Amino acid sequence: MSDGSQAANQGGARPAKRPNTFLWIALAVFGIVGLSLNAFMRPEGMAKRLSVVTTVERVLVEEAPAALAPEGSQPAEAAAAPTATAKRKWVDPDDAGLAAGTLRRVEGVDPISWETRESIKPSEAELLAGEIKPGGPVRIEPSPIDSLGIWVAALLTLFILSFVYRDNPFYKVAESILIGVSAAYWMVVGFWSTIVPQLLGSLAPEVVRAYAMPSLPVSSTPGLDAALAFVPLLLGFMLLWRLAPKGGWISVWPIAFVIGTTAGIRLVGAIEADLMRQLVAAMKPLVVFENGVGAAGEAVRMFDFWGTVGSVVGVVGVLSVLTYFFFSVDHKGAVGKTARVGIWFLMISFGSAFGLTVMGRITLLLQRFEFLFTDWLNI
Amino acid sequence: MTTKNTEQNPGGMRGFFVRLGGLDRRWIFLAMGLSIAVPILLKLRFPEVPGPMARATFEAIESLPNGSRVLLSFDFDPASKAELQPMANALVHHCASKGHKIVFMALWPLGKQMADQAIKEILLEYHGDKYEYGTDYVQLGFKAGNEGVIKVLTTNIAEAYPTDASGAAVSGLPLVADARDLGSFGLVSTISAGYPGAKEWVQYGRESMKPEARLTSGSTGVQASQLFPYYPAQLNGLLVAVKGAAEYETLVTEKYPVDRNSERLEQGRIRMGPQLVAHLLMIALIVLGNIAMIASRGSQGGAR
């Protein structure tokens, strides 16, 4: 299918641009009017979001002396037990242990509190409204930042989809934002998932633990880790040498190292899983029987028609496709005919892959439409 | 002259098909958009008949003894969420319904967030009363290293994951404290969108698992054709794209129905309605396009 104006010119008729333009303008006006009505006439509105704000409070407690006391000891002895040995933890002020007396507040430590937020739709807020007590820890309030986020996501989605009409500045803006954000995102991920924990965390674990990642695991061999970390550090510097005006050849060595190790790792996996196991899987009986139960309850072997068809198709497919890729012999006569069968198998597999790809792409479009309808338009 | 014009602009049905060949492609985009949008708005749904690969996945989990330790690897990100989150949700619900102890991990940076969503919306929503963190489920989170992480997991889990996603030492989490390597799991399942994912789990993980242990995968449509050769010898079950998710959801919810928010376990089936209409449109367009091509060949004097 070709562009409308081009097709019209080929046919020698008047350019079909004007009627098409009217139709597209009509569609655009219809869309704008529909969106405006949706935004202003419906109480749900567009991209309207509320937040369920929950205030969480915790107090520091320790086990009460009575709970700590050894079995059979007197309460007075228990009260005299040093509280330093008691296990401390943060609990809800309404914790059952405080009411029962098995826990007690640690003196001199203020409670801590924080808020959690969950974005909801106005319709969901109506359902929750009856359960929320005034003055309680849970409240519902407008969430303009969530609404803004939905508007940004919806507009960027529409900008990208506008490419199906024609290339335009809105599409280019969205495309540039996507590329820029993706590049920055992967850089940040690489820095925080590899450079900091695995390189800096090995070279200076205490510093990383103090200023960057408190949860960095403590190694049992810090000296060895630091020594080994110098290898990738050195290779990294060598790789960056490519940017220097002289000595570009130095960067070839880390590239060779990466290619060599990757090939070694991949080779073993590929030979084991993709060659040997596939060979074993291909070596199966052409005529398939399955175990069954006879009329008298005795074990019998039954001919499996579809299993046999599957085996024959599999073996014919493997041999014919291998023949097609065997270029040392001219594809004439029996070899040519077998290769031709191989082409059919390949075409069917490409068609299957294309169909699966189409299904995947339609799902992506579908999810974007779901987002536009449910989150943005609040339909 | 008149004869030539008639050949270039034939009338009747043939002329219609010739003109169809020159249709502005944007009408096709519009038709495709409507074929997806209208079924979404009409909530069009069709019954799903589970296929052999979905059944094999279901059986792989179903046949494990209740309370088995399973490893779920979320190897995808929001770009593939539309295809993979439905099957991930069904998988978590199925494992939890069987009482399996679940260890979550991710080879993709945002896989951890995808797993968190499944934990919150499925595991804690439907099974929160019997699932306690540390003893019944653990979130190990993302680990950089691609297939290198799988290689390490085959020998020493604590080396790849000394802590869980929140920074707690795994030695203090009963569920994983005694898990030495991949052989400690009855089932490993990867929800995979590409590299690293299902292919790497087969290549590097399968061999170190116990012979009776299962390896299953959920896959995007794009990479599924790379995984078909592994089924059923190396992959015990394979869910392909949103169709596989819909079939698996059907099997899981038929046996383990839920009493609230059931749409969370119907996302695959909900998305198959628009899929069907869009596929029918595409088939029709392919047929019409070929007829238009043949018709236009005829109008050009039979030139090939």
Chai-1 contact restraints between the chains, C-beta under 6 A:
chainA,res_idxA,chainB,res_idxB,connection_type,confidence,min_distance_angstrom,max_distance_angstrom,comment,restraint_id
A,M1,B,L23,contact,1.0,0.0,6.0,A-B,restraint_1
A,M1,B,R25,contact,1.0,0.0,6.0,A-B,restraint_2
A,S2,B,G22,contact,1.0,0.0,6.0,A-B,restraint_3
A,G4,B,D24,contact,1.0,0.0,6.0,A-B,restraint_4
A,A7,B,G22,contact,1.0,0.0,6.0,A-B,restraint_5
A,V164,B,F29,contact,1.0,0.0,6.0,A-B,restraint_6
A,V189,B,P109,contact,1.0,0.0,6.0,A-B,restraint_7
A,S193,B,A144,contact,1.0,0.0,6.0,A-B,restraint_8
A,T194,B,A144,contact,1.0,0.0,6.0,A-B,restraint_9
A,S215,B,T163,contact,1.0,0.0,6.0,A-B,restraint_10
A,S215,B,G167,contact,1.0,0.0,6.0,A-B,restraint_11
A,P217,B,P162,contact,1.0,0.0,6.0,A-B,restraint_12
A,P217,B,T163,contact,1.0,0.0,6.0,A-B,restraint_13
A,G269,B,Q203,contact,1.0,0.0,6.0,A-B,restraint_14
A,G269,B,Y204,contact,1.0,0.0,6.0,A-B,restraint_15
A,A273,B,V202,contact,1.0,0.0,6.0,A-B,restraint_16
A,A273,B,Q203,contact,1.0,0.0,6.0,A-B,restraint_17
A,R277,B,Q234,contact,1.0,0.0,6.0,A-B,restraint_18
A,A281,B,A233,contact,1.0,0.0,6.0,A-B,restraint_19
A,A353,B,S225,contact,1.0,0.0,6.0,A-B,restraint_20
A,L356,B,G221,contact,1.0,0.0,6.0,A-B,restraint_21
A,L356,B,A224,contact,1.0,0.0,6.0,A-B,restraint_22
A,T357,B,G221,contact,1.0,0.0,6.0,A-B,restraint_23
A,T357,B,V222,contact,1.0,0.0,6.0,A-B,restraint_24
A,M359,B,G221,contact,1.0,0.0,6.0,A-B,restraint_25
A,M359,B,A241,contact,1.0,0.0,6.0,A-B,restraint_26
A,G360,B,E83,contact,1.0,0.0,6.0,A-B,restraint_27
A,G360,B,T220,contact,1.0,0.0,6.0,A-B,restraint_28
A,G360,B,G221,contact,1.0,0.0,6.0,A-B,restraint_29
A,G360,B,V222,contact,1.0,0.0,6.0,A-B,restraint_30
A,G360,B,A241,contact,1.0,0.0,6.0,A-B,restraint_31
A,I362,B,Q275,contact,1.0,0.0,6.0,A-B,restraint_32
A,I362,B,A278,contact,1.0,0.0,6.0,A-B,restraint_33
A,T363,B,A82,contact,1.0,0.0,6.0,A-B,restraint_34
A,T363,B,E83,contact,1.0,0.0,6.0,A-B,restraint_35
A,T363,B,V242,contact,1.0,0.0,6.0,A-B,restraint_36
A,L364,B,A82,contact,1.0,0.0,6.0,A-B,restraint_37
A,L365,B,I36,contact,1.0,0.0,6.0,A-B,restraint_38
A,L366,B,I36,contact,1.0,0.0,6.0,A-B,restraint_39
A,L366,B,R271,contact,1.0,0.0,6.0,A-B,restraint_40
A,L366,B,P274,contact,1.0,0.0,6.0,A-B,restraint_41
A,Q367,B,A82,contact,1.0,0.0,6.0,A-B,restraint_42
A,F369,B,I36,contact,1.0,0.0,6.0,A-B,restraint_43
A,F369,B,A37,contact,1.0,0.0,6.0,A-B,restraint_44
A,F369,B,I40,contact,1.0,0.0,6.0,A-B,restraint_45
